[in-house]
């Protein structure tokens, strides 16, 4: 996967730079400056859980679905299931995430979640009951 809007310079200046900074910091101090995360989708979900304060993957999936829409409406139900409207709950946090993650990234993330869930369902179906 390589988004059309990205180039080698943004890749080197973004994730590659962050990786080397983080590893260098760890070598000097013995811990990672941004905390430790799982790899792949699990790490992305963990990060969004920490940022949003949502405590379950299903709530994060609902939040990703919501922020991937063209426009968020404050009167919508908050994906955290608090029973509050979005504007009275996680609107600010999700709006910040929406600004950081561009629409192309969000679409990719939604596709990744769907594929991951399909794979997990397939594995669970093959397990003996």
GUMARNU-462351 format. One line per 5 residues: number of its first residue (from 0); for each residue y, z, x of N, C-alpha, C. Coordinates in pm, 1 decimal, decimal comma, always signed. Example, Ala and Ser with C-alpha at 12.3 -4.5 7.8 and 13.67 -1.06 7.14 Angstrom:
<atoms>
0	-569,0/+780,0/+1319,0/-450,0/+780,0/+1230,0/-330,0/+780,0/+1320,0 ~ -225,0/+708,0/+1285,0/-106,0/+714,0/+1367,0/+3,0/+787,0/+1290,0
</atoms>
This chain:
<atoms>
0	-118,3/+0,0/+84,1/+0,0/+0,0/+0,0/+124,1/+0,0/+88,2 ~ +211,2/-93,8/+67,5/+338,5/-98,6/+138,4/+443,1/-148,6/+40,7 ~ +531,6/-61,6/-5,0/+631,9/-103,7/-104,2/+720,5/-215,8/-51,5 ~ +758,5/-307,5/-138,7/+844,0/-419,7/-99,4/+978,8/-373,8/-45,1 ~ +1027,8/-261,0/-96,2/+1160,5/-215,1/-57,9/+1161,8/-143,6/+77,3
5	+1047,2/-127,1/+139,7/+1039,3/-53,8/+265,7/+1019,4/-150,7/+380,8 ~ +1057,1/-104,1/+499,8/+1035,1/-184,1/+619,3/+984,7/-93,2/+731,6 ~ +954,0/-151,0/+845,1/+898,3/-73,7/+956,0/+996,5/+32,3/+1004,0 ~ +1124,0/+0,7/+1003,3/+1224,7/+96,6/+1047,2/+1226,5/+221,0/+957,9 ~ +1217,8/+202,0/+825,6/+1219,3/+318,0/+735,7/+1089,0/+397,6/+749,5
10	+978,3/+330,5/+779,4/+851,7/+399,6/+801,6/+859,9/+486,2/+927,8 ~ +911,2/+428,7/+1037,0/+922,0/+503,4/+1162,1/+1023,7/+616,8/+1151,4 ~ +1134,1/+591,4/+1082,6/+1237,8/+692,9/+1067,7/+1203,8/+799,1/+964,6 ~ +1108,5/+770,4/+877,1/+1070,8/+864,3/+771,9/+946,8/+943,5/+808,2 ~ +830,2/+901,1/+758,4/+709,2/+981,5/+777,6/+665,6/+997,4/+923,4
15	+683,2/+895,7/+1005,1/+641,1/+908,3/+1145,4/+730,5/+1009,0/+1217,7 ~ +860,2/+999,7/+1197,0/+953,3/+1094,3/+1257,3/+924,0/+1236,7/+1209,6 ~ +901,7/+1253,3/+1079,4/+871,8/+1385,8/+1024,5/+743,9/+1443,2/+1084,5 ~ +643,6/+1357,5/+1101,3/+517,4/+1402,0/+1159,7/+538,9/+1455,5/+1301,4 ~ +607,7/+1378,2/+1384,3/+626,8/+1420,9/+1523,1/+716,9/+1544,3/+1532,4
20	+817,4/+1552,3/+1447,6/+901,9/+1672,3/+1445,3/+817,5/+1793,7/+1409,1 ~ +738,6/+1780,5/+1304,2/+656,3/+1890,3/+1256,2/+555,0/+1934,6/+1361,9 ~ +491,1/+1838,1/+1425,6/+391,0/+1871,4/+1528,0/+456,7/+1937,1/+1649,2 ~ +572,6/+1887,7/+1689,5/+645,1/+1946,2/+1801,8/+686,8/+2089,9/+1770,1 ~ +734,7/+2112,2/+1648,7/+774,1/+2246,4/+1603,8/+652,9/+2339,4/+1607,4
25	+538,4/+2289,1/+1559,2/+415,0/+2369,2/+1559,8/+375,6/+2406,9/+1702,8 ~ +383,7/+2311,3/+1793,3/+347,3/+2337,0/+1933,2/+435,8/+2445,9/+1994,6 ~ +562,1/+2452,7/+1953,7/+655,2/+2551,1/+2009,1/+646,9/+2686,9/+1940,0 ~ +621,3/+2688,0/+1808,7/+631,8/+2812,1/+1732,1/+499,7/+2861,6/+1671,7 ~ +398,4/+2775,3/+1667,7/+269,3/+2817,9/+1615,9/+252,0/+2806,6/+1465,6
30	+350,3/+2752,0/+1397,0/+336,7/+2727,3/+1253,1/+417,8/+2603,8/+1217,4 ~ +383,3/+2544,0/+1105,3/+451,5/+2421,2/+1063,1/+580,4/+2453,8/+988,4 ~ +689,3/+2381,8/+1017,2/+819,3/+2414,5/+955,9/+822,9/+2391,5/+804,7 ~ +740,8/+2303,9/+753,8/+744,2/+2272,3/+611,2/+622,6/+2327,5/+539,0 ~ +545,6/+2414,0/+604,2/+422,3/+2465,3/+546,4/+309,3/+2364,8/+565,4
35	+189,8/+2408,3/+534,5/+74,0/+2320,2/+548,6/+33,2/+2269,7/+411,3 ~ -5,1/+2146,1/+404,9/-47,5/+2082,8/+280,6/-181,2/+2013,4/+302,6 ~ -251,9/+1996,4/+193,7/-374,0/+1916,5/+197,7/-335,5/+1771,4/+223,5 ~ -432,5/+1691,6/+257,5/-408,4/+1548,9/+277,0/-416,5/+1475,9/+143,7 ~ -363,1/+1355,8/+141,2/-372,7/+1264,0/+27,8/-302,0/+1318,3/-96,3
40	-355,3/+1283,7/-211,6/-291,8/+1318,9/-338,8/-279,0/+1469,8/-355,9 ~ -377,5/+1544,3/-310,1/-373,2/+1690,1/-324,9/-248,3/+1748,7/-259,4 ~ -214,0/+1700,3/-142,1/-94,9/+1749,6/-72,8/+33,5/+1715,1/-145,3 ~ +39,4/+1595,5/-202,6/+157,9/+1554,9/-279,3/+172,8/+1645,2/-401,0 ~ +63,1/+1670,4/-470,7/+66,3/+1756,3/-589,4/+104,8/+1899,2/-550,5
45	+49,8/+1950,9/-440,6/+86,6/+2084,7/-393,2/+236,8/+2093,6/-366,5 ~ +290,8/+1991,6/-303,6/+433,3/+1989,4/-272,7/+517,9/+1991,9/-400,0 ~ +481,2/+1909,5/-496,9/+557,4/+1904,7/-621,8/+542,0/+2035,7/-699,5 ~ +424,7/+2098,5/-691,3/+406,0/+2230,5/-753,9/+504,6/+2330,8/-694,4 ~ +513,3/+2332,3/-560,6/+603,8/+2425,5/-494,2/+749,7/+2398,4/-529,6
50	+788,8/+2273,7/-530,0/+927,4/+2237,3/-558,9/+963,7/+2270,5/-703,6 ~ +872,2/+2240,1/-795,4/+902,5/+2254,4/-938,1/+872,3/+2393,0/-992,9 ~ +786,2/+2467,1/-925,8/+744,1/+2596,6/-977,7/+636,7/+2584,8/-1085,0 ~ +585,9/+2464,2/-1106,0/+478,2/+2445,0/-1203,7/+347,1/+2484,0/-1137,1 ~ +261,1/+2550,9/-1213,0/+143,3/+2612,2/-1151,2/+12,6/+2536,7/-1171,5
55	+15,4/+2419,9/-1231,0/-110,3/+2346,3/-1248,8/-88,6/+2197,0/-1223,7 ~ -194,3/+2133,6/-1179,6/-187,6/+1990,5/-1152,3/-157,7/+1911,0/-1278,3 ~ -212,7/+1952,6/-1391,6/-189,4/+1876,8/-1515,4/-41,7/+1878,9/-1554,8 ~ +27,2/+1989,9/-1528,4/+171,2/+1996,9/-1556,9/+248,7/+1906,2/-1462,4 ~ +205,8/+1901,8/-1336,5/+270,2/+1813,5/-1239,0/+247,3/+1667,9/-1277,6
60	+125,7/+1633,8/-1321,8/+98,1/+1496,7/-1366,5/+190,7/+1458,7/-1481,9 ~ +207,0/+1553,1/-1576,3/+296,6/+1527,1/-1690,7/+440,7/+1510,9/-1643,0 ~ +481,5/+1589,8/-1544,3/+617,1/+1579,0/-1489,8/+637,3/+1444,5/-1421,0 ~ +538,1/+1399,2/-1346,2/+547,0/+1269,6/-1277,9/+557,9/+1157,8/-1381,2 ~ +479,0/+1168,9/-1487,2/+486,1/+1069,5/-1594,1/+626,2/+1067,6/-1654,7
65	+682,8/+1184,3/-1676,1/+815,9/+1194,3/-1736,4/+924,5/+1136,9/-1645,3 ~ +923,4/+1173,9/-1517,8/+1031,8/+1127,7/-1430,0/+1017,0/+981,3/-1390,0 ~ +900,6/+923,0/-1415,9/+884,6/+781,4/-1385,0/+942,6/+692,0/-1494,3 ~ +984,9/+753,1/-1602,6/+1050,3/+676,3/-1709,3/+1191,0/+639,0/-1664,1 ~ +1246,2/+535,1/-1721,2/+1378,1/+487,5/-1681,7/+1483,6/+596,5/-1696,4
70	+1476,3/+670,3/-1805,4/+1576,3/+774,1/-1831,2/+1506,9/+897,6/-1886,4 ~ +1548,1/+1015,8/-1840,7/+1495,1/+1140,5/-1895,0/+1591,8/+1189,9/-2001,4 ~ +1537,9/+1241,4/-2109,8/+1619,0/+1292,7/-2220,0/+1605,0/+1444,1/-2225,5 ~ +1716,0/+1512,3/-2231,3/+1716,9/+1658,9/-2231,7/+1648,5/+1721,3/-2351,2 ~ +1639,0/+1649,3/-2462,6/+1575,8/+1707,2/-2581,6/+1423,3/+1693,6/-2580,5
75	+1367,8/+1623,6/-2482,5/+1222,6/+1612,5/-2472,1/+1162,8/+1748,6/-2436,9 ~ +1037,1/+1769,4/-2473,1/+967,9/+1892,2/-2435,1/+947,0/+1893,3/-2284,4 ~ +963,5/+2011,0/-2225,2/+943,0/+2023,3/-2081,1/+793,5/+2012,6/-2051,1 ~ +756,3/+1940,8/-1944,1/+614,3/+1924,3/-1911,4/+546,2/+2052,9/-1865,1 ~ +621,8/+2159,9/-1843,0/+560,3/+2285,5/-1799,8/+497,6/+2361,4/-1916,7
80	+514,4/+2309,1/-2038,9/+459,8/+2370,1/-2160,9/+521,7/+2505,4/-2194,1 ~ +646,5/+2525,4/-2156,7/+714,8/+2650,3/-2188,4/+757,3/+2655,8/-2334,7 ~ +757,7/+2538,5/-2399,8/+806,1/+2531,0/-2536,8/+956,2/+2505,2/-2543,4 ~ +1021,1/+2498,0/-2426,6/+1165,3/+2472,1/-2421,7/+1191,1/+2323,0/-2408,3 ~ +1313,3/+2284,7/-2445,2/+1356,9/+2147,8/-2418,3/+1374,2/+2132,0/-2267,6
85	+1362,0/+2011,8/-2223,2/+1374,0/+1981,4/-2080,6/+1507,5/+2030,1/-2025,0 ~ +1616,8/+2009,3/-2101,0/+1749,8/+2047,0/-2049,2/+1763,2/+2197,5/-2027,9 ~ +1682,4/+2277,6/-2098,5/+1688,6/+2423,7/-2085,5/+1578,4/+2478,1/-1995,4 ~ +1513,7/+2390,5/-1921,7/+1401,0/+2435,4/-1840,2/+1403,9/+2367,4/-1702,7 ~ +1325,4/+2263,3/-1682,3/+1308,6/+2199,8/-1551,3/+1389,4/+2071,3/-1532,4
90	+1488,8/+2046,2/-1615,7/+1562,2/+1919,3/-1606,5/+1622,2/+1898,2/-1467,5 ~ +1692,0/+1998,4/-1415,1/+1757,9/+1985,2/-1285,1/+1660,0/+1957,2/-1172,5 ~ +1550,8/+2030,9/-1169,6/+1449,6/+2013,1/-1065,9/+1387,1/+1874,1/-1073,3 ~ +1353,0/+1832,5/-1195,6/+1290,1/+1701,1/-1211,3/+1389,3/+1588,3/-1184,0 ~ +1516,1/+1607,7/-1218,2/+1618,3/+1507,1/-1187,0/+1633,1/+1492,7/-1035,2
95	+1625,9/+1605,1/-963,0/+1631,3/+1600,3/-816,3/+1510,9/+1524,7/-759,9 ~ +1392,6/+1552,6/-813,1/+1272,7/+1480,1/-769,0/+1285,6/+1331,2/-796,4 ~ +1340,9/+1298,6/-912,2/+1357,8/+1157,8/-949,5/+1451,1/+1086,5/-851,3 ~ +1552,8/+1158,1/-802,2/+1645,0/+1098,8/-705,3/+1576,9/+1077,3/-569,9 ~ +1489,2/+1168,7/-531,6/+1421,4/+1160,6/-402,0/+1311,2/+1054,3/-403,5
100	+1234,0/+1052,2/-512,1/+1124,3/+955,8/-524,3/+1175,2/+835,7/-601,8 ~ +1179,4/+720,2/-539,0/+1229,1/+603,3/-612,0/+1124,9/+557,8/-714,2 ~ +1164,6/+470,9/-804,0/+1079,3/+426,2/-913,6/+949,1/+363,2/-862,9 ~ +957,9/+290,0/-755,2/+838,5/+226,8/-698,0/+739,4/+332,0/-648,7 ~ +790,9/+438,2/-583,8/+705,2/+547,5/-538,2/+639,2/+617,4/-656,6
105	+715,5/+638,7/-762,1/+662,9/+706,5/-880,4/+553,4/+624,1/-948,7 ~ +574,2/+493,4/-957,2/+471,4/+406,5/-1016,1/+344,2/+411,9/-933,0 ~ +359,9/+410,0/-800,8/+243,6/+419,6/-713,2/+173,5/+552,8/-732,0 ~ +249,9/+660,3/-740,4/+194,1/+793,5/-758,5/+116,7/+804,0/-889,7 ~ +171,8/+747,3/-997,1/+101,0/+747,1/-1125,6/-30,8/+671,2/-1114,6
110	-29,5/+556,0/-1048,1/-151,1/+476,8/-1030,7/-253,8/+554,4/-947,9 ~ -207,3/+622,1/-845,0/-293,2/+701,7/-758,1/-360,4/+813,7/-838,1 ~ -284,0/+879,9/-922,4/-338,0/+987,3/-1005,9/-444,7/+932,9/-1100,4 ~ -415,8/+820,1/-1164,4/-513,4/+760,6/-1256,5/-641,9/+722,8/-1184,6 ~ -630,1/+659,2/-1068,4/-748,4/+620,9/-991,2/-826,2/+743,5/-945,4
115	-754,2/+845,3/-903,1/-817,5/+968,5/-857,7/-892,1/+1035,6/-972,3 ~ -829,6/+1040,8/-1090,1/-894,1/+1101,8/-1206,5/-1017,3/+1023,1/-1248,4 ~ -1009,6/+889,6/-1243,2/-1125,2/+806,0/-1277,0/-1240,3/+832,0/-1179,7 ~ -1207,9/+841,5/-1051,3/-1309,6/+865,4/-949,5/-1373,4/+1002,6/-971,0 ~ -1289,8/+1102,4/-1001,8/-1340,0/+1237,7/-1024,9/-1431,6/+1241,7/-1148,1
120	-1390,9/+1173,0/-1255,0/-1474,1/+1166,7/-1374,9/-1608,3/+1101,2/-1345,1 ~ -1607,5/+994,5/-1265,4/-1731,0/+925,0/-1229,8/-1823,2/+1018,2/-1151,9 ~ -1768,1/+1093,1/-1059,2/-1848,0/+1186,7/-979,5/-1905,4/+1295,5/-1069,7 ~ -1822,4/+1350,9/-1158,6/-1869,4/+1457,2/-1248,2/-1978,6/+1406,3/-1342,2 ~ -1970,1/+1282,6/-1385,7/-2071,8/+1226,3/-1474,7/-2206,4/+1211,5/-1403,9
125	-2203,2/+1193,2/-1272,0/-2327,3/+1173,6/-1196,4/-2393,3/+1306,4/-1158,6 ~ -2319,2/+1416,8/-1171,4/-2376,6/+1546,2/-1135,7/-2478,7/+1588,5/-1240,2 ~ -2586,9/+1653,3/-1195,6/-2685,9/+1702,8/-1293,7/-2625,7/+1815,5/-1377,0 ~ -2665,3/+1819,6/-1501,8/-2611,7/+1924,0/-1590,5/-2705,0/+2041,9/-1597,7
</atoms>
